[in-house]
Amino acid sequence: MQISSESIKVGHPDIVADMIAAHIIAEILDAEKERKKMDINTMPHCGVEVFLGKGLCVVGGEVSTRVYIDIDKVVRKTVLGLGYNDAAVGLNGNSMGIMNAIIPQSPNINIGTRGDLGKHKEIGAGDQGIMYGFACDETPELLPLPYVLVSRMMRTFEALKDPIFAPDGKGQVSVEYDDKTGKPIRLAKVLMSNAIDYRFVKGKKSAVETRAKKIAFDCLADWVDKKTEFLCNPTGEWEAINSCSAADSGVTGRKLVVQFYGGYPGAQLGGGSVVNKSPEKVDCSAAFGARYVAKNIVAAGLAAKCSVQLAYAIGIAKPFSIYIDTFGTGKVPSRKLEKIVESNFDLTPAGMIERFDLLSGNVYRKIPVTLFMDNYRWEKTDLAKKLKKDAGI
């Protein structure tokens, strides 16, 4: 059997939209800390939506903050930082149109989310919702192998900064698994689609595919074999001038499956967009909290595969419910695991904001690139020993 995962470069228009939203929140957080001595009770509340069309960026949503930031400046700086500085690559941050349609957060929501002024005198969940976290023992990162490999390929193409490969691109891999053991065996197929800037191509166009294959196979060398298939731009052509918002719209939150576990079977997706919300909104903080719980359970050896569901009610701090599924690999019953999790993890918005440093602008600038596989605090396995002890194993 084969399992596939998809990923995209940060120049894909949907991730450009995510990057703009996240950078706006990051600038607000930095300004609040610098000018207003922000704490958890006075933190800004943000839900920023971005739409990219041909030469146009619309920024909307709700923001409550005590500071002013130049939205136009942040948008242009973000877009230019991604390499979009010429219409020849699909988008030019210097000349694009920008429309600002941001409004203040509803005072009815504010009642439940302000710790100092709120109804329950604590930071309540910014909205109701159901979030999932997932971990498995296929890789050192405790993530599915297809997801890790395709993400690695995207980061490699980005890091090269080769002008031949324009910012917009996406990839996909298929990993072959043993039917009996369920363990990954080899990398069966690799697909790399990337906009090509032919201004920098010298010689035959076929050389571009050869170069793309070498880049992909070098970074995936541990799993590539002689039978691994490679596809590059399977339509036959993708010119950079017809990439990003010149050919496709970009919208915040549209690549959630790609960002969360790459569509791996059993790794469910809940909630909504993550990187465009301030962390009292559990779509953001609890998505990381659920991953943190699942990863520590697998790191503790309590399961080979684990999915964690967290549910919240708007304005209420503690989870509405906690559900854990170990897919038959658990060393202890799921009900016991749920009680262990409840006693060891603070899964309130305030608890997760503090533990994961979610009022950091630098964290927000990074998460649209990758939600996991970095030195984020929710990627730590610091509670694994405690969980193992409490489980009696």
PyMOL commands that set and color helices and strands:
alter all, ss='L'
color gray80, all
select helices_A, chain A and resi 13-36+71-81+87-89+107-113+145-160+198-200+206-219+240-242+244-246+256-259+261-263+282-299+334-344+349-356+361-366+377-379+384-391
alter helices_A, ss='H'
color red, helices_A
select strands_A, chain A and resi 2-8+45-53+56-64+85-86+91-92+97-103+129-136+165-177+184-196+229-232+250-251+305-312+321-325
alter strands_A, ss='S'
color yellow, strands_A
deselect
rebuild
show_as cartoon
